[in-house]
Amino acid sequence: MKSGTQNTESRQPLKLLDQLRRCLRDRYYSLRTECVYVYWSRWYIRFHKLHHPADMGAPEIHAFLSYLSNERDVS
């Protein structure tokens, strides 16, 4: 085994946004699209006081989209 490599058990799991980036790159999305997806994902997480998206569902999505359309005038 090379000294620079690590076992998969000793690696830290990827953070959520890093997982998102990897998924988008695996699907060959453009860099600009990746940046926009990460931007909106961060905003969504921060809007809900840093709760993990896996712990949220349809009501949280509805609340976020309502906020964007009513308060921020995002279409």
PDB file of N, CA, C and O in Angstrom, chain B, residues numbered from 101:
ATOM      1  N   MET B 101       0.846  -1.176   0.000  1.00  0.00           N
ATOM      2  CA  MET B 101       0.000   0.000   0.000  1.00  0.00           C
ATOM      3  C   MET B 101       0.888   1.234   0.000  1.00  0.00           C
ATOM      4  O   MET B 101       1.897   1.280   0.704  1.00  0.00           O
ATOM      5  N   LYS B 102       0.518   2.220  -0.778  1.00  0.00           N
ATOM      6  CA  LYS B 102       1.278   3.458  -0.830  1.00  0.00           C
ATOM      7  C   LYS B 102       1.040   4.268   0.431  1.00  0.00           C
ATOM      8  O   LYS B 102      -0.025   4.179   1.042  1.00  0.00           O
ATOM      9  N   SER B 103       2.022   5.051   0.816  1.00  0.00           N
ATOM     10  CA  SER B 103       1.899   5.828   2.048  1.00  0.00           C
ATOM     11  C   SER B 103       0.922   6.985   1.908  1.00  0.00           C
ATOM     12  O   SER B 103       0.418   7.467   2.922  1.00  0.00           O
ATOM     13  N   GLY B 104       0.629   7.454   0.692  1.00  0.00           N
ATOM     14  CA  GLY B 104      -0.252   8.588   0.484  1.00  0.00           C
ATOM     15  C   GLY B 104      -1.722   8.212   0.378  1.00  0.00           C
ATOM     16  O   GLY B 104      -2.579   9.095   0.345  1.00  0.00           O
ATOM     17  N   THR B 105      -2.031   6.926   0.323  1.00  0.00           N
ATOM     18  CA  THR B 105      -3.426   6.514   0.172  1.00  0.00           C
ATOM     19  C   THR B 105      -4.038   6.204   1.523  1.00  0.00           C
ATOM     20  O   THR B 105      -3.335   5.908   2.490  1.00  0.00           O
ATOM     21  N   GLN B 106      -5.363   6.276   1.575  1.00  0.00           N
ATOM     22  CA  GLN B 106      -6.092   5.979   2.805  1.00  0.00           C
ATOM     23  C   GLN B 106      -7.101   4.884   2.536  1.00  0.00           C
ATOM     24  O   GLN B 106      -7.555   4.713   1.404  1.00  0.00           O
ATOM     25  N   ASN B 107      -7.449   4.148   3.566  1.00  0.00           N
ATOM     26  CA  ASN B 107      -8.530   3.183   3.460  1.00  0.00           C
ATOM     27  C   ASN B 107      -9.847   3.926   3.375  1.00  0.00           C
ATOM     28  O   ASN B 107      -9.969   5.049   3.864  1.00  0.00           O
ATOM     29  N   THR B 108     -10.834   3.298   2.754  1.00  0.00           N
ATOM     30  CA  THR B 108     -12.141   3.947   2.653  1.00  0.00           C
ATOM     31  C   THR B 108     -12.804   4.059   4.025  1.00  0.00           C
ATOM     32  O   THR B 108     -13.631   4.949   4.228  1.00  0.00           O
ATOM     33  N   GLU B 109     -12.464   3.181   4.971  1.00  0.00           N
ATOM     34  CA  GLU B 109     -13.044   3.261   6.304  1.00  0.00           C
ATOM     35  C   GLU B 109     -12.541   4.474   7.072  1.00  0.00           C
ATOM     36  O   GLU B 109     -13.268   5.020   7.902  1.00  0.00           O
ATOM     37  N   SER B 110     -11.306   4.909   6.809  1.00  0.00           N
ATOM     38  CA  SER B 110     -10.725   6.014   7.562  1.00  0.00           C
ATOM     39  C   SER B 110     -11.082   7.376   6.974  1.00  0.00           C
ATOM     40  O   SER B 110     -10.813   8.399   7.605  1.00  0.00           O
ATOM     41  N   ARG B 111     -11.674   7.417   5.795  1.00  0.00           N
ATOM     42  CA  ARG B 111     -12.053   8.688   5.185  1.00  0.00           C
ATOM     43  C   ARG B 111     -13.300   9.237   5.845  1.00  0.00           C
ATOM     44  O   ARG B 111     -14.192   8.493   6.253  1.00  0.00           O
ATOM     45  N   GLN B 112     -13.343  10.561   5.941  1.00  0.00           N
ATOM     46  CA  GLN B 112     -14.533  11.231   6.451  1.00  0.00           C
ATOM     47  C   GLN B 112     -15.578  11.231   5.342  1.00  0.00           C
ATOM     48  O   GLN B 112     -15.231  11.402   4.173  1.00  0.00           O
ATOM     49  N   PRO B 113     -16.850  11.042   5.685  1.00  0.00           N
ATOM     50  CA  PRO B 113     -17.875  11.124   4.653  1.00  0.00           C
ATOM     51  C   PRO B 113     -17.928  12.548   4.094  1.00  0.00           C
ATOM     52  O   PRO B 113     -17.643  13.517   4.798  1.00  0.00           O
ATOM     53  N   LEU B 114     -18.294  12.652   2.833  1.00  0.00           N
ATOM     54  CA  LEU B 114     -18.364  13.960   2.197  1.00  0.00           C
ATOM     55  C   LEU B 114     -19.492  14.778   2.802  1.00  0.00           C
ATOM     56  O   LEU B 114     -20.540  14.247   3.167  1.00  0.00           O
ATOM     57  N   LYS B 115     -19.259  16.075   2.902  1.00  0.00           N
ATOM     58  CA  LYS B 115     -20.302  16.966   3.378  1.00  0.00           C
ATOM     59  C   LYS B 115     -21.383  17.065   2.314  1.00  0.00           C
ATOM     60  O   LYS B 115     -21.167  16.717   1.154  1.00  0.00           O
ATOM     61  N   LEU B 116     -22.542  17.542   2.726  1.00  0.00           N
ATOM     62  CA  LEU B 116     -23.705  17.561   1.845  1.00  0.00           C
ATOM     63  C   LEU B 116     -23.441  18.310   0.537  1.00  0.00           C
ATOM     64  O   LEU B 116     -23.736  17.794  -0.542  1.00  0.00           O
ATOM     65  N   LEU B 117     -22.896  19.506   0.624  1.00  0.00           N
ATOM     66  CA  LEU B 117     -22.673  20.280  -0.594  1.00  0.00           C
ATOM     67  C   LEU B 117     -21.577  19.672  -1.460  1.00  0.00           C
ATOM     68  O   LEU B 117     -21.600  19.822  -2.681  1.00  0.00           O
ATOM     69  N   ASP B 118     -20.624  18.993  -0.845  1.00  0.00           N
ATOM     70  CA  ASP B 118     -19.618  18.278  -1.625  1.00  0.00           C
ATOM     71  C   ASP B 118     -20.241  17.090  -2.346  1.00  0.00           C
ATOM     72  O   ASP B 118     -19.858  16.776  -3.473  1.00  0.00           O
ATOM     73  N   GLN B 119     -21.204  16.425  -1.698  1.00  0.00           N
ATOM     74  CA  GLN B 119     -21.931  15.344  -2.355  1.00  0.00           C
ATOM     75  C   GLN B 119     -22.720  15.870  -3.544  1.00  0.00           C
ATOM     76  O   GLN B 119     -22.766  15.239  -4.600  1.00  0.00           O
ATOM     77  N   LEU B 120     -23.339  17.031  -3.362  1.00  0.00           N
ATOM     78  CA  LEU B 120     -24.088  17.648  -4.444  1.00  0.00           C
ATOM     79  C   LEU B 120     -23.164  17.974  -5.614  1.00  0.00           C
ATOM     80  O   LEU B 120     -23.494  17.687  -6.765  1.00  0.00           O
ATOM     81  N   ARG B 121     -22.014  18.570  -5.325  1.00  0.00           N
ATOM     82  CA  ARG B 121     -21.066  18.901  -6.389  1.00  0.00           C
ATOM     83  C   ARG B 121     -20.612  17.651  -7.146  1.00  0.00           C
ATOM     84  O   ARG B 121     -20.544  17.652  -8.375  1.00  0.00           O
ATOM     85  N   ARG B 122     -20.307  16.599  -6.410  1.00  0.00           N
ATOM     86  CA  ARG B 122     -19.854  15.361  -7.053  1.00  0.00           C
ATOM     87  C   ARG B 122     -20.949  14.776  -7.941  1.00  0.00           C
ATOM     88  O   ARG B 122     -20.676  14.309  -9.046  1.00  0.00           O
ATOM     89  N   CYS B 123     -22.172  14.804  -7.458  1.00  0.00           N
ATOM     90  CA  CYS B 123     -23.293  14.285  -8.245  1.00  0.00           C
ATOM     91  C   CYS B 123     -23.463  15.079  -9.536  1.00  0.00           C
ATOM     92  O   CYS B 123     -23.658  14.501 -10.606  1.00  0.00           O
ATOM     93  N   LEU B 124     -23.388  16.398  -9.433  1.00  0.00           N
ATOM     94  CA  LEU B 124     -23.543  17.239 -10.616  1.00  0.00           C
ATOM     95  C   LEU B 124     -22.398  17.032 -11.608  1.00  0.00           C
ATOM     96  O   LEU B 124     -22.614  17.047 -12.820  1.00  0.00           O
ATOM     97  N   ARG B 125     -21.196  16.842 -11.100  1.00  0.00           N
ATOM     98  CA  ARG B 125     -20.056  16.599 -11.981  1.00  0.00           C
ATOM     99  C   ARG B 125     -20.159  15.234 -12.650  1.00  0.00           C
ATOM    100  O   ARG B 125     -19.784  15.077 -13.812  1.00  0.00           O
ATOM    101  N   ASP B 126     -20.666  14.251 -11.917  1.00  0.00           N
ATOM    102  CA  ASP B 126     -20.847  12.926 -12.506  1.00  0.00           C
ATOM    103  C   ASP B 126     -21.854  12.958 -13.646  1.00  0.00           C
ATOM    104  O   ASP B 126     -21.797  12.131 -14.556  1.00  0.00           O
ATOM    105  N   ARG B 127     -22.773  13.910 -13.594  1.00  0.00           N
ATOM    106  CA  ARG B 127     -23.790  14.049 -14.642  1.00  0.00           C
ATOM    107  C   ARG B 127     -23.383  15.073 -15.703  1.00  0.00           C
ATOM    108  O   ARG B 127     -24.178  15.421 -16.576  1.00  0.00           O
ATOM    109  N   TYR B 128     -22.147  15.550 -15.619  1.00  0.00           N
ATOM    110  CA  TYR B 128     -21.567  16.473 -16.597  1.00  0.00           C
ATOM    111  C   TYR B 128     -22.325  17.801 -16.697  1.00  0.00           C
ATOM    112  O   TYR B 128     -22.446  18.364 -17.785  1.00  0.00           O
ATOM    113  N   TYR B 129     -22.831  18.300 -15.571  1.00  0.00           N
ATOM    114  CA  TYR B 129     -23.440  19.627 -15.566  1.00  0.00           C
ATOM    115  C   TYR B 129     -22.322  20.661 -15.695  1.00  0.00           C
ATOM    116  O   TYR B 129     -21.179  20.405 -15.316  1.00  0.00           O
ATOM    117  N   SER B 130     -22.662  21.812 -16.227  1.00  0.00           N
ATOM    118  CA  SER B 130     -21.655  22.864 -16.386  1.00  0.00           C
ATOM    119  C   SER B 130     -21.259  23.414 -15.013  1.00  0.00           C
ATOM    120  O   SER B 130     -21.989  23.258 -14.033  1.00  0.00           O
ATOM    121  N   LEU B 131     -20.114  24.046 -14.963  1.00  0.00           N
ATOM    122  CA  LEU B 131     -19.623  24.629 -13.715  1.00  0.00           C
ATOM    123  C   LEU B 131     -20.576  25.709 -13.223  1.00  0.00           C
ATOM    124  O   LEU B 131     -20.823  25.823 -12.022  1.00  0.00           O
ATOM    125  N   ARG B 132     -21.105  26.493 -14.138  1.00  0.00           N
ATOM    126  CA  ARG B 132     -22.054  27.550 -13.759  1.00  0.00           C
ATOM    127  C   ARG B 132     -23.316  26.951 -13.149  1.00  0.00           C
ATOM    128  O   ARG B 132     -23.823  27.471 -12.155  1.00  0.00           O
ATOM    129  N   THR B 133     -23.828  25.878 -13.721  1.00  0.00           N
ATOM    130  CA  THR B 133     -25.009  25.210 -13.174  1.00  0.00           C
ATOM    131  C   THR B 133     -24.707  24.671 -11.786  1.00  0.00           C
ATOM    132  O   THR B 133     -25.532  24.783 -10.879  1.00  0.00           O
ATOM    133  N   GLU B 134     -23.536  24.091 -11.618  1.00  0.00           N
ATOM    134  CA  GLU B 134     -23.122  23.582 -10.311  1.00  0.00           C
ATOM    135  C   GLU B 134     -23.109  24.702  -9.279  1.00  0.00           C
ATOM    136  O   GLU B 134     -23.605  24.527  -8.166  1.00  0.00           O
ATOM    137  N   CYS B 135     -22.552  25.837  -9.637  1.00  0.00           N
ATOM    138  CA  CYS B 135     -22.486  26.966  -8.708  1.00  0.00           C
ATOM    139  C   CYS B 135     -23.882  27.443  -8.318  1.00  0.00           C
ATOM    140  O   CYS B 135     -24.126  27.769  -7.156  1.00  0.00           O
ATOM    141  N   VAL B 136     -24.786  27.484  -9.272  1.00  0.00           N
ATOM    142  CA  VAL B 136     -26.151  27.938  -8.992  1.00  0.00           C
ATOM    143  C   VAL B 136     -26.872  26.942  -8.091  1.00  0.00           C
ATOM    144  O   VAL B 136     -27.561  27.352  -7.157  1.00  0.00           O
ATOM    145  N   TYR B 137     -26.730  25.655  -8.347  1.00  0.00           N
ATOM    146  CA  TYR B 137     -27.377  24.643  -7.500  1.00  0.00           C
ATOM    147  C   TYR B 137     -26.854  24.728  -6.069  1.00  0.00           C
ATOM    148  O   TYR B 137     -27.630  24.653  -5.116  1.00  0.00           O
ATOM    149  N   VAL B 138     -25.551  24.883  -5.919  1.00  0.00           N
ATOM    150  CA  VAL B 138     -24.964  24.980  -4.578  1.00  0.00           C
ATOM    151  C   VAL B 138     -25.436  26.259  -3.892  1.00  0.00           C
ATOM    152  O   VAL B 138     -25.721  26.249  -2.695  1.00  0.00           O
ATOM    153  N   TYR B 139     -25.522  27.352  -4.633  1.00  0.00           N
ATOM    154  CA  TYR B 139     -25.999  28.627  -4.086  1.00  0.00           C
ATOM    155  C   TYR B 139     -27.409  28.479  -3.517  1.00  0.00           C
ATOM    156  O   TYR B 139     -27.663  28.855  -2.373  1.00  0.00           O
ATOM    157  N   TRP B 140     -28.322  27.933  -4.313  1.00  0.00           N
ATOM    158  CA  TRP B 140     -29.704  27.803  -3.850  1.00  0.00           C
ATOM    159  C   TRP B 140     -29.836  26.775  -2.730  1.00  0.00           C
ATOM    160  O   TRP B 140     -30.675  26.927  -1.842  1.00  0.00           O
ATOM    161  N   SER B 141     -29.025  25.746  -2.769  1.00  0.00           N
ATOM    162  CA  SER B 141     -29.045  24.754  -1.688  1.00  0.00           C
ATOM    163  C   SER B 141     -28.596  25.375  -0.375  1.00  0.00           C
ATOM    164  O   SER B 141     -29.188  25.109   0.670  1.00  0.00           O
ATOM    165  N   ARG B 142     -27.562  26.194  -0.418  1.00  0.00           N
ATOM    166  CA  ARG B 142     -27.099  26.896   0.789  1.00  0.00           C
ATOM    167  C   ARG B 142     -28.175  27.822   1.324  1.00  0.00           C
ATOM    168  O   ARG B 142     -28.411  27.876   2.531  1.00  0.00           O
ATOM    169  N   TRP B 143     -28.827  28.551   0.428  1.00  0.00           N
ATOM    170  CA  TRP B 143     -29.859  29.477   0.844  1.00  0.00           C
ATOM    171  C   TRP B 143     -31.015  28.725   1.504  1.00  0.00           C
ATOM    172  O   TRP B 143     -31.552  29.165   2.520  1.00  0.00           O
ATOM    173  N   TYR B 144     -31.386  27.598   0.921  1.00  0.00           N
ATOM    174  CA  TYR B 144     -32.453  26.761   1.481  1.00  0.00           C
ATOM    175  C   TYR B 144     -32.083  26.289   2.887  1.00  0.00           C
ATOM    176  O   TYR B 144     -32.911  26.353   3.797  1.00  0.00           O
ATOM    177  N   ILE B 145     -30.871  25.824   3.070  1.00  0.00           N
ATOM    178  CA  ILE B 145     -30.422  25.322   4.377  1.00  0.00           C
ATOM    179  C   ILE B 145     -30.373  26.462   5.395  1.00  0.00           C
ATOM    180  O   ILE B 145     -30.806  26.294   6.535  1.00  0.00           O
ATOM    181  N   ARG B 146     -29.856  27.601   4.995  1.00  0.00           N
ATOM    182  CA  ARG B 146     -29.775  28.743   5.914  1.00  0.00           C
ATOM    183  C   ARG B 146     -31.157  29.288   6.256  1.00  0.00           C
ATOM    184  O   ARG B 146     -31.389  29.725   7.384  1.00  0.00           O
ATOM    185  N   PHE B 147     -32.068  29.266   5.300  1.00  0.00           N
ATOM    186  CA  PHE B 147     -33.437  29.728   5.547  1.00  0.00           C
ATOM    187  C   PHE B 147     -34.075  28.919   6.676  1.00  0.00           C
ATOM    188  O   PHE B 147     -34.840  29.456   7.477  1.00  0.00           O
ATOM    189  N   HIS B 148     -33.759  27.643   6.732  1.00  0.00           N
ATOM    190  CA  HIS B 148     -34.319  26.753   7.757  1.00  0.00           C
ATOM    191  C   HIS B 148     -33.374  26.554   8.935  1.00  0.00           C
ATOM    192  O   HIS B 148     -33.357  25.489   9.552  1.00  0.00           O
ATOM    193  N   LYS B 149     -32.594  27.576   9.243  1.00  0.00           N
ATOM    194  CA  LYS B 149     -31.739  27.604  10.443  1.00  0.00           C
ATOM    195  C   LYS B 149     -30.762  26.428  10.506  1.00  0.00           C
ATOM    196  O   LYS B 149     -30.562  25.831  11.563  1.00  0.00           O
ATOM    197  N   LEU B 150     -30.162  26.109   9.370  1.00  0.00           N
ATOM    198  CA  LEU B 150     -29.107  25.095   9.250  1.00  0.00           C
ATOM    199  C   LEU B 150     -29.570  23.668   9.544  1.00  0.00           C
ATOM    200  O   LEU B 150     -28.761  22.822   9.923  1.00  0.00           O
ATOM    201  N   HIS B 151     -30.855  23.398   9.375  1.00  0.00           N
ATOM    202  CA  HIS B 151     -31.328  22.016   9.487  1.00  0.00           C
ATOM    203  C   HIS B 151     -30.924  21.242   8.240  1.00  0.00           C
ATOM    204  O   HIS B 151     -30.879  21.790   7.138  1.00  0.00           O
ATOM    205  N   HIS B 152     -30.634  19.974   8.431  1.00  0.00           N
ATOM    206  CA  HIS B 152     -30.231  19.140   7.301  1.00  0.00           C
ATOM    207  C   HIS B 152     -31.446  18.884   6.406  1.00  0.00           C
ATOM    208  O   HIS B 152     -32.529  18.598   6.918  1.00  0.00           O
ATOM    209  N   PRO B 153     -31.294  18.979   5.095  1.00  0.00           N
ATOM    210  CA  PRO B 153     -32.426  18.759   4.192  1.00  0.00           C
ATOM    211  C   PRO B 153     -33.062  17.377   4.312  1.00  0.00           C
ATOM    212  O   PRO B 153     -34.240  17.214   3.993  1.00  0.00           O
ATOM    213  N   ALA B 154     -32.307  16.387   4.763  1.00  0.00           N
ATOM    214  CA  ALA B 154     -32.884  15.054   4.936  1.00  0.00           C
ATOM    215  C   ALA B 154     -33.940  15.047   6.037  1.00  0.00           C
ATOM    216  O   ALA B 154     -34.813  14.178   6.055  1.00  0.00           O
ATOM    217  N   ASP B 155     -33.866  16.013   6.959  1.00  0.00           N
ATOM    218  CA  ASP B 155     -34.827  16.091   8.059  1.00  0.00           C
ATOM    219  C   ASP B 155     -36.042  16.945   7.714  1.00  0.00           C
ATOM    220  O   ASP B 155     -36.934  17.123   8.543  1.00  0.00           O
ATOM    221  N   MET B 156     -36.078  17.470   6.497  1.00  0.00           N
ATOM    222  CA  MET B 156     -37.171  18.353   6.099  1.00  0.00           C
ATOM    223  C   MET B 156     -37.972  17.701   4.981  1.00  0.00           C
ATOM    224  O   MET B 156     -37.515  16.762   4.328  1.00  0.00           O
ATOM    225  N   GLY B 157     -39.170  18.217   4.780  1.00  0.00           N
ATOM    226  CA  GLY B 157     -40.031  17.645   3.762  1.00  0.00           C
ATOM    227  C   GLY B 157     -40.779  18.704   2.984  1.00  0.00           C
ATOM    228  O   GLY B 157     -40.302  19.827   2.818  1.00  0.00           O
ATOM    229  N   ALA B 158     -41.957  18.336   2.509  1.00  0.00           N
ATOM    230  CA  ALA B 158     -42.760  19.208   1.659  1.00  0.00           C
ATOM    231  C   ALA B 158     -43.142  20.530   2.329  1.00  0.00           C
ATOM    232  O   ALA B 158     -43.101  21.562   1.658  1.00  0.00           O
ATOM    233  N   PRO B 159     -43.511  20.559   3.617  1.00  0.00           N
ATOM    234  CA  PRO B 159     -43.867  21.851   4.217  1.00  0.00           C
ATOM    235  C   PRO B 159     -42.715  22.854   4.207  1.00  0.00           C
ATOM    236  O   PRO B 159     -42.932  24.049   4.003  1.00  0.00           O
ATOM    237  N   GLU B 160     -41.496  22.373   4.425  1.00  0.00           N
ATOM    238  CA  GLU B 160     -40.341  23.265   4.413  1.00  0.00           C
ATOM    239  C   GLU B 160     -40.042  23.776   2.995  1.00  0.00           C
ATOM    240  O   GLU B 160     -39.667  24.933   2.809  1.00  0.00           O
ATOM    241  N   ILE B 161     -40.211  22.909   2.016  1.00  0.00           N
ATOM    242  CA  ILE B 161     -40.015  23.326   0.631  1.00  0.00           C
ATOM    243  C   ILE B 161     -41.049  24.385   0.264  1.00  0.00           C
ATOM    244  O   ILE B 161     -40.716  25.400  -0.348  1.00  0.00           O
ATOM    245  N   HIS B 162     -42.296  24.145   0.638  1.00  0.00           N
ATOM    246  CA  HIS B 162     -43.369  25.103   0.358  1.00  0.00           C
ATOM    247  C   HIS B 162     -43.087  26.447   1.036  1.00  0.00           C
ATOM    248  O   HIS B 162     -43.277  27.501   0.429  1.00  0.00           O
ATOM    249  N   ALA B 163     -42.639  26.411   2.280  1.00  0.00           N
ATOM    250  CA  ALA B 163     -42.342  27.645   3.009  1.00  0.00           C
ATOM    251  C   ALA B 163     -41.224  28.418   2.320  1.00  0.00           C
ATOM    252  O   ALA B 163     -41.302  29.640   2.195  1.00  0.00           O
ATOM    253  N   PHE B 164     -40.197  27.727   1.879  1.00  0.00           N
ATOM    254  CA  PHE B 164     -39.076  28.382   1.208  1.00  0.00           C
ATOM    255  C   PHE B 164     -39.505  28.986  -0.126  1.00  0.00           C
ATOM    256  O   PHE B 164     -39.156  30.126  -0.431  1.00  0.00           O
ATOM    257  N   LEU B 165     -40.252  28.237  -0.915  1.00  0.00           N
ATOM    258  CA  LEU B 165     -40.692  28.750  -2.208  1.00  0.00           C
ATOM    259  C   LEU B 165     -41.670  29.906  -2.046  1.00  0.00           C
ATOM    260  O   LEU B 165     -41.657  30.848  -2.839  1.00  0.00           O
ATOM    261  N   SER B 166     -42.511  29.840  -1.028  1.00  0.00           N
ATOM    262  CA  SER B 166     -43.424  30.952  -0.754  1.00  0.00           C
ATOM    263  C   SER B 166     -42.646  32.197  -0.356  1.00  0.00           C
ATOM    264  O   SER B 166     -42.967  33.302  -0.795  1.00  0.00           O
ATOM    265  N   TYR B 167     -41.633  32.024   0.469  1.00  0.00           N
ATOM    266  CA  TYR B 167     -40.778  33.140   0.862  1.00  0.00           C
ATOM    267  C   TYR B 167     -40.125  33.780  -0.362  1.00  0.00           C
ATOM    268  O   TYR B 167     -40.115  35.003  -0.498  1.00  0.00           O
ATOM    269  N   LEU B 168     -39.580  32.946  -1.252  1.00  0.00           N
ATOM    270  CA  LEU B 168     -38.909  33.478  -2.431  1.00  0.00           C
ATOM    271  C   LEU B 168     -39.878  34.250  -3.328  1.00  0.00           C
ATOM    272  O   LEU B 168     -39.540  35.317  -3.841  1.00  0.00           O
ATOM    273  N   SER B 169     -41.068  33.715  -3.512  1.00  0.00           N
ATOM    274  CA  SER B 169     -42.000  34.381  -4.430  1.00  0.00           C
ATOM    275  C   SER B 169     -42.649  35.603  -3.810  1.00  0.00           C
ATOM    276  O   SER B 169     -42.866  36.596  -4.503  1.00  0.00           O
ATOM    277  N   ASN B 170     -42.968  35.558  -2.511  1.00  0.00           N
ATOM    278  CA  ASN B 170     -43.680  36.656  -1.879  1.00  0.00           C
ATOM    279  C   ASN B 170     -42.771  37.739  -1.327  1.00  0.00           C
ATOM    280  O   ASN B 170     -43.078  38.925  -1.453  1.00  0.00           O
ATOM    281  N   GLU B 171     -41.674  37.358  -0.726  1.00  0.00           N
ATOM    282  CA  GLU B 171     -40.794  38.321  -0.067  1.00  0.00           C
ATOM    283  C   GLU B 171     -39.643  38.791  -0.956  1.00  0.00           C
ATOM    284  O   GLU B 171     -39.275  39.965  -0.929  1.00  0.00           O
ATOM    285  N   ARG B 172     -39.090  37.898  -1.722  1.00  0.00           N
ATOM    286  CA  ARG B 172     -37.898  38.225  -2.515  1.00  0.00           C
ATOM    287  C   ARG B 172     -38.205  38.485  -3.986  1.00  0.00           C
ATOM    288  O   ARG B 172     -37.308  38.852  -4.746  1.00  0.00           O
ATOM    289  N   ASP B 173     -39.444  38.303  -4.395  1.00  0.00           N
ATOM    290  CA  ASP B 173     -39.871  38.511  -5.789  1.00  0.00           C
ATOM    291  C   ASP B 173     -39.037  37.695  -6.781  1.00  0.00           C
ATOM    292  O   ASP B 173     -38.659  38.180  -7.848  1.00  0.00           O
ATOM    293  N   VAL B 174     -38.760  36.443  -6.400  1.00  0.00           N
ATOM    294  CA  VAL B 174     -38.049  35.524  -7.292  1.00  0.00           C
ATOM    295  C   VAL B 174     -39.101  34.688  -7.978  1.00  0.00           C
ATOM    296  O   VAL B 174     -39.989  34.140  -7.325  1.00  0.00           O
ATOM    297  N   SER B 175     -39.009  34.586  -9.303  1.00  0.00           N
ATOM    298  CA  SER B 175     -40.004  33.797 -10.028  1.00  0.00           C
ATOM    299  C   SER B 175     -39.478  32.406 -10.337  1.00  0.00           C
ATOM    300  O   SER B 175     -40.184  31.600 -10.945  1.00  0.00           O
TER     301      SER B 175
END
